[in-house]
């Protein structure tokens, strides 16, 4: 089962599900049917508490660095070609940065320079 998430031209998210879409729809419709039966049997209770959680990392954290590199690649592509389609992922380990994904653009982008400038 393959699933990918990335950024598109407008900055929105897109999902790609290859052949498993039919199976996903089948299991989703089955669970929706079961949940509607359960909701009819159990009286509705109002939620009293809502818990919101989030994660925040400081400058220099590998997650933040990876997000900055991916954003810089997206910005570089869109600056030269507003019709660019970019699904860029970045992975980092000590003294190594890997940039990969799917990019469709007419822009001439120097990826190594972008990574080096972002890491400085």
N, C-alpha and C positions, 0 to 999 in steps of 0.2 A: 504494500500500500504506500503510495507516494503522495505527499502533500507539500506544497510550497507556498510561502507567504512572502510578498515583496511590495515594493513601492512602485507605483505607476506614475505616469506623467503628471497627473493632477494631485499627487501626494496621497492618494487614497490607497487602500489595501486591496489586493486581489488574491484569490485562492485558486489553486489549480489542483483538481482532482482528476487523475486519469481514469482508468476503467472502473474504479470502485464506486463511482457516483450512483449507479443503479442500486447497489447493495446498501449504500448509505441511506438512500431514499426509502428503501424497503424497511430497514430497521427503524428509521425515524418515524415513518407512518405507523408502524406497529407500536412504538413506544407512545406516540401521541394518542392512539386509540386506547391503550391501557391507562394512560394518565387521565383521560377524560372519564373513564369508568371510575377510577379511584376518586376523582374530584366529585363525582356525583354521589358517591357513597359517604365520603368524609365531609363534614360541615366545614365551610371556609373559616379560617382563623386569621385574624389580622396580625401582621408582624408588628411587634412592639419595638424591636431594636434593629438597627441597620449598622453593620460593621464594614467600614471602608478601609482597605489596606493598600499600601503602596511601598515600593522599594526606591531608595534614593542612594546613589553612590557619589563619592567625591571625585574631584578632578584627578586624573591620573589612574583611576581604577580601570582595569581592562575592559569592562563593559562600556564605560563611558568613551574610552578611546575607540573601541570598535564602532560605536554609534557615530562618533565624529568622523571617522574615516569613511564609513558608508554614506553619510550625509554629504561629505566633501565630493565624493565620486558622483553622487546624484546631482549636486549643484554644478559641477564642472560639465557634465553632459547636457544639462538643461540650459546652461549659459550659452553654449554653442548651437544646440539643436533643441528648441522648445518641444519638439515632437518625440523626444527620446523616451524610451521605455526602459526603466532600470529596476532590476531586482537584485540588489547588491548585498552580499553578506560579508562580514569581516570576522576573522578569527585571529587571536593573538596569543603568543606564549613568549617567554623571555627571549628578547632579541629577534623575534620573528613575527611578521604580520602577513596573513594570507587574505587576499581579496578574491572572492569568487561569486558567481551568480550568472544571471542572464541580462545582457545589455544590448538593446537594439538602438543604435544612434548613428547619425552621420558625423558626429563630433570626432575630432582627433584629440584624444585624451591621454596625457602622460600619467598613468596610474602610479608609477613608482614615485614621481615627484609629488603627487598628491599625498601619498602615504607618508613620505619623508617630511613634508611641510606640516602635515597634521600632527605628527608625533613630536615635533619640536616644540 
